[in-house]
Amino acid sequence: MTTSAAALRRPVLADLVPAGAGRARGAAVTAALVLAGTALVAVLSQVAVPLPFTPVPLSLGTFGVLVVGAALGPARATASLGLYLLAGVAGVGWFAGGASGWQFASFGYLLGYVVAAAVVGALARRGADRSVWGTIGAMLAGNVTVYAFGVPWLTAYLGVDLPTALGLGVVPFLLGDAVKAIVAAVLLPSAWALVRRAQR
């Protein structure tokens, strides 16, 4: 790793969890963090509201994905959301509304979850989650990533054109995305402020 690359690599919140001595203990802590991220997304995904005009539900799952990405960093967050996706495809009913499998209109968004977690985690590694505007930017990047996977899947699954898919799968959720970004912009920088205070 070059000096400039090392300078960009900053701790994420999960790095502050004591791993203890020994490789096995460190691996156990990493596994616990990955499972905790998976569980958080699974729980928040159950806070879902079906909308009568679109097959894509309104849920807190995306918020969970983006916060997990920022808190765990790219590698652990990718593992966490990869586990969430694979277990759900295998039959665990923890997608929004208790869904599982892959043959439904909003599955593309779940594919985007994995990539979005990695994107937000990478931005957090560069310190984006330590300021309000940096966090909002990271949340925006994560949401765009989710839509980049969700909208093409929705288009193909429903057999509709792109404007229709945007009307069904993006426009109804923009206000909620803005609110989630603001909440994250309060929570994450506040967490870092507490860390800095504790380290004094």
ZASEGU-102712 format. One record per residue (C-alpha): residue in one letter; x, z, y. Coordinates in steps of 0.2 Angstrom, whole numbers, padded with zeros to 4 digits, always signed. Example, Ala and Ser with C-alpha at 12.3 -4.5 7.8 and 13.67 -1.06 7.14 Angstrom:
residues 2
a+0062+0039-0022/s+0068+0036-0005/
end
This chain:
residues 200
m+0000+0000+0000/t+0007-0005+0017/t+0009+0008+0031/s-0005-0001+0041/a-0017-0001+0026/a-0013+0017+0023/a-0017+0021+0041/l-0035+0014+0038/r-0038+0024+0023/r-0046+0040+0029/p-0055+0053+0018/v-0073+0053+0015/l-0084+0068+0013/a-0082+0069-0006/d-0063+0070-0005/l-0065+0087+0003/v-0072+0094-0014/p-0059+0103-0022/a-0053+0094-0038/g-0042+0108-0045/a-0026+0106-0055/g-0025+0094-0069/r-0031+0076-0072/a-0045+0081-0083/r-0052+0093-0070/g-0051+0079-0057/a-0060+0067-0068/a-0074+0080-0071/v-0076+0082-0052/t-0077+0063-0050/a-0090+0062-0064/a-0100+0076-0056/l-0100+0067-0039/v-0105+0050-0046/l-0119+0058-0056/a-0125+0068-0041/g-0125+0052-0031/t-0135+0043-0044/a-0148+0058-0045/l-0150+0058-0026/v-0154+0040-0025/a-0166+0042-0040/v-0175+0056-0032/l-0177+0048-0015/s-0183+0032-0023/q-0198+0042-0029/v-0203+0044-0011/a-0211+0027-0011/v-0227+0020-0002/p-0234+0004-0009/l-0239-0008+0005/p-0254-0018+0002/f-0247-0034+0010/t-0231-0035+0001/p-0224-0032-0017/v-0209-0023-0010/p-0213-0004-0008/l-0207+0007+0006/s-0195+0020+0000/l-0181+0032+0004/g-0170+0024-0009/t-0161+0013+0003/f-0157+0028+0014/g-0150+0037-0001/v-0139+0022-0006/l-0131+0021+0011/v-0128+0040+0013/v-0121+0040-0005/g-0110+0026+0000/a-0103+0035+0015/a-0101+0051+0007/l-0093+0046-0009/g-0082+0031-0004/p-0082+0013-0011/a-0076+0017-0029/r-0087+0032-0033/a-0102+0025-0024/t-0101+0009-0034/a-0100+0018-0050/s-0115+0029-0045/l-0126+0015-0040/g-0120+0004-0055/l-0126+0019-0066/y-0142+0019-0057/l-0145+0001-0059/l-0140-0001-0077/a-0149+0015-0083/g-0165+0008-0074/v-0163-0009-0082/a-0161+0000-0099/g-0178+0008-0097/v-0175+0024-0086/g-0190+0024-0075/w-0182+0030-0059/f-0184+0015-0048/a-0197+0016-0034/g-0214+0021-0041/g-0206+0025-0058/a-0202+0007-0062/s-0189+0001-0074/g-0182-0015-0081/w-0179-0030-0070/q-0194-0042-0070/f-0202-0037-0053/a-0201-0043-0036/s-0190-0030-0028/f-0176-0030-0041/g-0165-0040-0030/y-0164-0026-0018/l-0158-0015-0032/l-0144-0027-0035/g-0140-0026-0017/y-0139-0007-0018/v-0123-0008-0028/v-0114-0019-0016/a-0121-0010-0001/a-0114+0006-0007/a-0097-0002-0009/v-0098-0009+0009/v-0104+0007+0017/g-0091+0017+0007/a-0077+0005+0013/l-0082+0007+0031/a-0083+0026+0029/r-0065+0025+0022/r-0060+0018+0039/g-0069+0032+0048/a-0085+0023+0053/d-0096+0039+0048/r-0087+0050+0060/s-0096+0044+0076/v-0114+0040+0080/w-0111+0021+0084/g-0099+0019+0069/t-0112+0026+0057/i-0126+0015+0065/g-0115+0000+0062/a-0111+0005+0044/m-0130+0008+0041/l-0134-0009+0048/a-0121-0018+0037/g-0128-0009+0022/n-0145-0014+0026/v-0140-0032+0029/t-0131-0032+0012/v-0147-0026+0003/y-0158-0039+0011/a-0145-0052+0007/f-0148-0049-0011/g-0167-0044-0010/v-0173-0059+0000/p-0167-0073-0011/w-0173-0064-0027/l-0190-0061-0019/t-0190-0080-0014/a-0187-0086-0031/y-0198-0073-0040/l-0213-0076-0029/g-0210-0095-0027/v-0211-0094-0008/d-0201-0101+0006/l-0188-0091+0016/p-0199-0087+0031/t-0213-0080+0020/a-0200-0070+0010/l-0193-0063+0027/g-0211-0058+0032/l-0214-0049+0015/g-0197-0042+0012/v-0188-0038+0029/v-0200-0038+0044/p-0211-0023+0038/f-0196-0012+0035/l-0186-0015+0051/l-0193+0000+0060/g-0190+0011+0045/d-0172+0005+0044/a-0169+0010+0062/v-0176+0027+0059/k-0165+0030+0044/a-0150+0024+0053/i-0153+0036+0067/v-0155+0050+0055/a-0139+0046+0046/a-0130+0044+0063/v-0135+0063+0066/l-0131+0069+0049/l-0114+0061+0045/p-0105+0064+0061/s-0112+0082+0061/a-0105+0085+0044/w-0088+0079+0050/a-0090+0090+0065/l-0093+0105+0054/v-0078+0100+0043/r-0066+0099+0059/r-0073+0116+0064/a-0069+0124+0047/q-0052+0117+0047/r-0047+0125+0063/
end
